[in-house]
Structures are given as structure tokens and as C-alpha cells.
Amino acid sequence: QVQLVESGGGLVQAGGSLRLSCAASGRTFNSYAMGWFRQAPGKEREFVAGISSGAAVIYYGVSVKGRFTISRDNKNLVYLQMNSLKPEDTAVYYCAAKRGIVSTQKFEYEYWGQGTQVSVSS
């Protein structure tokens, strides 16, 4: 069992930056691939970024590539550095974990955090 807790969300002006953190419980954290997803009101949950268990493989969603960076430490934290934020980045951001290879597909992730709100004003 893995429990995930996100933090770091908030309100920021367009062009600003935020760093989200995801703290994972469980002694086998390093064996899980991790992902960040987001969901805006009235829209489906979409893939933002994913990182393999050893951090060798990283994927980004098209809309965030070049602006966001995912990373993880060797303990229990996963980060999402978000730069050059736009109003369309406004959403609830979720951290997720899965065994095996990293994926861009939300249905493959087994564990989810409660989400953290990111709001970007124009």
C-alpha cells in the first residue's frame, strides 16, 4: 500500500512558478513509477509528467513540455517544478504511483493523492 500527499499548490500570476511536492509512504517507494496529472473543472484528468522508478525515463504532456520538470529523490519525494505558468494550467494536480514501467495513461496508476489546487491568474 502506498499513500501519497501533495503540497505546494496555490495562486500565482501568469509567468510565475510553483513547485509541487508529493510525499509517498511505504518502504518500496523506489520501485514505483510516479506521475503527475491534472484536472480542470469540466475536463478530463490529463497526464502532465511521469518518471520511472530509477528516474531514467521521463515523459511530459505536450502542453507542459519545456515549462515543467519532474524529479524524484531517493527517499520518498517527487517534485513538479512548474515555470512560465499560464491561466490554462489552472487545475487540481494529482500525484500517482504504479508498479512497473512509467506510463502516460491514468488508468494504469494504482495509487492517487488527494490533489492540490493550482490557480494561475492572468
One Martini backbone bead per residue (centre of mass of N, CA, C, O) as a GRO file, in nm:
protein
  122
    1GLN     BB    1   0.096   0.036   0.022
    2VAL     BB    2   0.023   0.374  -0.095
    3GLN     BB    3   0.080   0.706   0.015
    4LEU     BB    4  -0.035   1.034  -0.097
    5VAL     BB    5   0.105   1.379  -0.065
    6GLU     BB    6   0.026   1.693  -0.153
    7SER     BB    7   0.210   2.004  -0.231
    8GLY     BB    8   0.229   2.369  -0.334
    9GLY     BB    9  -0.006   2.506  -0.391
   10GLY     BB   10  -0.174   2.793  -0.566
   11LEU     BB   11  -0.140   3.139  -0.628
   12VAL     BB   12  -0.057   3.273  -0.957
   13GLN     BB   13   0.093   3.442  -1.191
   14ALA     BB   14   0.156   3.488  -1.491
   15GLY     BB   15   0.491   3.350  -1.528
   16GLY     BB   16   0.518   3.187  -1.294
   17SER     BB   17   0.599   2.979  -1.001
   18LEU     BB   18   0.596   2.626  -0.901
   19ARG     BB   19   0.624   2.369  -0.637
   20LEU     BB   20   0.560   2.038  -0.627
   21SER     BB   21   0.473   1.786  -0.384
   22CYS     BB   22   0.535   1.426  -0.311
   23ALA     BB   23   0.447   1.214  -0.049
   24ALA     BB   24   0.560   0.886   0.029
   25SER     BB   25   0.470   0.586   0.139
   26GLY     BB   26   0.677   0.332   0.187
   27ARG     BB   27   0.945   0.106   0.130
   28THR     BB   28   0.879   0.080  -0.210
   29PHE     BB   29   0.903   0.350  -0.368
   30ASN     BB   30   1.152   0.290  -0.571
   31SER     BB   31   0.951   0.083  -0.749
   32TYR     BB   32   0.793   0.335  -0.847
   33ALA     BB   33   0.608   0.495  -1.061
   34MET     BB   34   0.552   0.842  -1.148
   35GLY     BB   35   0.278   1.087  -1.146
   36TRP     BB   36   0.127   1.367  -1.314
   37PHE     BB   37  -0.191   1.524  -1.280
   38ARG     BB   38  -0.485   1.693  -1.423
   39GLN     BB   39  -0.792   1.891  -1.326
   40ALA     BB   40  -1.037   2.059  -1.473
   41PRO     BB   41  -1.322   2.200  -1.499
   42GLY     BB   42  -1.499   1.981  -1.711
   43LYS     BB   43  -1.250   1.788  -1.726
   44GLU     BB   44  -1.022   1.572  -1.787
   45ARG     BB   45  -0.779   1.380  -1.686
   46GLU     BB   46  -0.435   1.473  -1.724
   47PHE     BB   47  -0.130   1.443  -1.840
   48VAL     BB   48   0.197   1.570  -1.739
   49ALA     BB   49   0.396   1.358  -1.574
   50GLY     BB   50   0.676   1.113  -1.581
   51ILE     BB   51   0.856   0.865  -1.370
   52SER     BB   52   1.072   0.646  -1.309
   53SER     BB   53   1.214   0.467  -1.060
   54GLY     BB   54   1.520   0.564  -1.175
   55ALA     BB   55   1.487   0.830  -1.367
   56ALA     BB   56   1.543   0.750  -1.682
   57VAL     BB   57   1.232   0.802  -1.738
   58ILE     BB   58   1.062   1.072  -1.920
   59TYR     BB   59   0.745   1.241  -1.928
   60TYR     BB   60   0.541   1.471  -2.130
   61GLY     BB   61   0.320   1.685  -2.188
   62VAL     BB   62   0.264   1.897  -2.442
   63SER     BB   63   0.168   2.156  -2.268
   64VAL     BB   64   0.453   2.136  -2.068
   65LYS     BB   65   0.680   2.125  -2.243
   66GLY     BB   66   0.955   2.327  -2.120
   67ARG     BB   67   0.818   2.410  -1.820
   68PHE     BB   68   0.829   2.131  -1.689
   69THR     BB   69   0.961   1.939  -1.393
   70ILE     BB   70   1.055   1.618  -1.310
   71SER     BB   71   1.126   1.462  -0.984
   72ARG     BB   72   1.343   1.257  -0.767
   73ASP     BB   73   1.423   1.094  -0.491
   74ASN     BB   74   1.567   0.836  -0.269
   75LYS     BB   75   1.310   0.835  -0.098
   76ASN     BB   76   0.976   1.008  -0.099
   77LEU     BB   77   1.005   1.224  -0.346
   78VAL     BB   78   0.808   1.434  -0.564
   79TYR     BB   79   0.842   1.665  -0.837
   80LEU     BB   80   0.698   1.988  -0.967
   81GLN     BB   81   0.824   2.211  -1.188
   82MET     BB   82   0.669   2.535  -1.253
   83ASN     BB   83   0.689   2.729  -1.539
   84SER     BB   84   0.540   2.959  -1.713
   85LEU     BB   85   0.259   3.018  -1.627
   86LYS     BB   86  -0.084   2.955  -1.709
   87PRO     BB   87  -0.418   2.974  -1.697
   88GLU     BB   88  -0.444   2.673  -1.827
   89ASP     BB   89  -0.305   2.540  -1.555
   90THR     BB   90  -0.558   2.533  -1.413
   91ALA     BB   91  -0.580   2.299  -1.135
   92VAL     BB   92  -0.585   1.981  -1.021
   93TYR     BB   93  -0.315   1.813  -0.866
   94TYR     BB   94  -0.183   1.481  -0.919
   95CYS     BB   95  -0.057   1.205  -0.760
   96ALA     BB   96   0.107   0.898  -0.883
   97ALA     BB   97   0.119   0.527  -0.868
   98LYS     BB   98   0.327   0.254  -1.007
   99ARG     BB   99   0.397  -0.038  -1.123
  100GLY     BB  100   0.655  -0.040  -1.319
  101ILE     BB  101   0.621   0.131  -1.584
  102VAL     BB  102   0.592   0.416  -1.720
  103SER     BB  103   0.299   0.632  -1.772
  104THR     BB  104   0.026   0.819  -1.944
  105GLN     BB  105  -0.199   0.640  -1.807
  106LYS     BB  106  -0.432   0.665  -1.564
  107PHE     BB  107  -0.540   0.359  -1.541
  108GLU     BB  108  -0.244   0.245  -1.440
  109TYR     BB  109  -0.285   0.378  -1.173
  110GLU     BB  110  -0.314   0.287  -0.823
  111TYR     BB  111  -0.224   0.561  -0.684
  112TRP     BB  112  -0.365   0.848  -0.498
  113GLY     BB  113  -0.405   1.159  -0.432
  114GLN     BB  114  -0.597   1.450  -0.333
  115GLY     BB  115  -0.472   1.709  -0.414
  116THR     BB  116  -0.377   2.032  -0.571
  117GLN     BB  117  -0.422   2.367  -0.607
  118VAL     BB  118  -0.396   2.551  -0.920
  119SER     BB  119  -0.367   2.909  -0.976
  120VAL     BB  120  -0.388   3.124  -1.270
  121SER     BB  121  -0.340   3.452  -1.335
  122SER     BB  122  -0.377   3.725  -1.580
   0.00000   0.00000   0.00000
